[in-house]
């Protein structure tokens, strides 16, 4: 398709544009088509990509949990806040971020149970541990995510 597209552009615009300009347009069109094909293969519409980028590139740490505690979303904000790259945390239980003193007090279960009971937790002041071992004061909001049948498929935490 690339050769046909390039020849079509040349036929259409040869009298108006230089070969260099046609080549530049071709590269832009090729990049656009490539991105659209990639999105379609991933099953994403332009709107889904837009919302996905909001989550993944947010300045706030956004963490998605499967089974209440297994991390499956770790955005750039979480990387900046905690110092861990996404591939270091995906699939792990989030308890490694909780200081030992708060684990002993049952904070992990408290948050999980509160979300089940009330439907969310908002502005929960606590502490978390970074990759370097630094203790950070944070505020956590967490809420469940439901599928189209209203079955809980996970939770999202915003820090």
Legacy VTK file of the C-alpha trace (Angstrom):
# vtk DataFile Version 3.0
C-alpha trace
ASCII
DATASET POLYDATA
POINTS 159 float
0.000 0.000 0.000
2.934 2.340 0.674
4.159 2.333 -2.919
0.614 2.889 -4.230
0.045 5.742 -1.785
3.342 7.430 -2.668
2.699 7.105 -6.437
-0.845 8.437 -5.974
0.501 11.489 -4.120
3.084 12.077 -6.860
0.470 11.873 -9.622
-1.886 14.210 -7.766
0.625 16.844 -6.649
3.696 16.563 -8.933
2.874 19.802 -10.723
2.419 21.722 -7.452
4.943 20.218 -5.017
8.560 19.104 -5.095
9.503 15.446 -4.560
10.814 16.446 -1.120
7.460 17.991 -0.132
5.550 14.957 -1.421
7.896 12.683 0.520
7.288 14.712 3.697
3.513 14.476 3.259
3.836 10.738 2.592
5.798 10.226 5.820
3.162 12.121 7.823
0.298 10.148 6.280
2.195 6.886 6.796
2.778 7.722 10.484
-0.892 8.633 10.964
-2.091 5.413 9.307
0.394 3.377 11.342
-0.910 4.880 14.627
-4.526 4.288 13.606
-3.774 0.654 12.700
-1.966 0.179 16.026
-4.964 1.623 17.932
-7.365 -0.618 16.005
-5.221 -3.691 16.725
-5.296 -2.779 20.403
-9.048 -2.344 20.138
-8.906 1.321 21.117
-10.972 4.108 19.646
-9.656 7.674 19.599
-11.761 8.412 22.693
-10.407 5.391 24.541
-6.858 6.466 23.681
-7.631 9.968 24.954
-8.870 8.671 28.318
-6.092 6.100 28.514
-3.512 8.877 28.044
-5.157 10.977 30.782
-4.734 8.085 33.219
-1.275 6.980 32.155
0.247 10.459 31.948
-1.451 12.103 34.945
0.737 13.993 37.394
-1.150 12.269 40.217
-0.222 8.684 40.999
-2.998 6.457 39.653
-2.815 2.780 40.551
-5.248 0.121 39.367
-5.816 -2.954 41.531
-7.153 -6.346 40.515
-8.438 -8.619 43.308
-8.331 -5.632 45.706
-4.531 -5.506 45.950
-2.733 -6.809 42.821
-1.367 -3.874 40.812
-2.298 -3.848 37.128
-2.130 -0.098 36.347
0.859 2.025 37.362
1.002 5.420 35.684
3.783 7.970 35.210
2.669 9.877 38.325
3.165 6.702 40.391
6.591 6.232 38.829
7.575 9.778 39.839
6.136 9.526 43.363
7.441 6.080 44.303
10.468 5.651 42.038
9.401 2.247 40.672
8.955 1.650 36.943
5.754 -0.027 35.791
7.439 -3.348 35.000
8.768 -3.527 38.571
5.312 -3.439 40.181
2.738 -4.923 37.785
1.356 -8.103 39.337
2.630 -7.317 42.850
0.476 -6.847 45.933
0.528 -3.156 46.876
1.517 -3.931 50.468
5.199 -3.341 49.643
4.350 0.383 49.614
2.924 0.322 53.155
5.275 0.987 56.094
5.612 -1.927 58.528
4.009 0.046 61.379
0.869 0.605 59.293
0.790 -3.034 58.162
0.708 -4.055 61.828
-2.234 -1.699 62.399
-4.089 -3.390 59.502
-4.223 -0.374 57.193
-4.388 -2.467 54.017
-7.492 -4.326 55.232
-8.992 -1.108 56.610
-8.821 0.551 53.170
-10.179 -2.513 51.356
-13.062 -2.938 53.817
-13.915 0.778 53.851
-14.198 0.803 50.045
-16.440 -2.289 50.173
-18.601 -0.756 52.908
-18.949 2.842 51.720
-18.088 2.536 48.023
-14.990 4.745 48.216
-12.374 6.253 50.475
-11.425 9.885 50.047
-8.500 11.967 51.284
-7.167 9.220 53.566
-4.001 10.717 55.092
-1.264 8.130 55.501
2.328 7.270 54.631
3.907 5.223 51.869
7.445 3.995 51.188
9.352 4.899 48.021
11.835 2.685 46.206
14.683 4.558 47.915
13.120 3.817 51.334
11.883 7.380 51.897
8.665 7.709 53.887
6.177 10.006 52.106
3.069 11.648 53.563
0.256 11.021 51.082
-3.483 11.395 50.668
-5.295 8.444 49.102
-8.645 8.264 47.357
-9.810 4.844 46.227
-12.944 3.533 44.549
-14.167 0.356 42.832
-14.547 -0.085 39.071
-17.522 -2.107 37.794
-18.122 -3.791 34.453
-21.325 -3.380 32.430
-23.006 -6.039 34.628
-22.152 -4.106 37.807
-19.582 -6.701 38.868
-16.545 -5.206 40.593
-13.512 -5.794 38.367
-10.991 -3.844 40.414
-10.203 -0.674 42.310
-8.419 2.539 41.450
-6.307 4.504 43.886
-5.344 8.128 43.300
-2.520 9.448 45.425
LINES 1 160
159 0 1 2 3 4 5 6 7 8 9 10 11 12 13 14 15 16 17 18 19 20 21 22 23 24 25 26 27 28 29 30 31 32 33 34 35 36 37 38 39 40 41 42 43 44 45 46 47 48 49 50 51 52 53 54 55 56 57 58 59 60 61 62 63 64 65 66 67 68 69 70 71 72 73 74 75 76 77 78 79 80 81 82 83 84 85 86 87 88 89 90 91 92 93 94 95 96 97 98 99 100 101 102 103 104 105 106 107 108 109 110 111 112 113 114 115 116 117 118 119 120 121 122 123 124 125 126 127 128 129 130 131 132 133 134 135 136 137 138 139 140 141 142 143 144 145 146 147 148 149 150 151 152 153 154 155 156 157 158
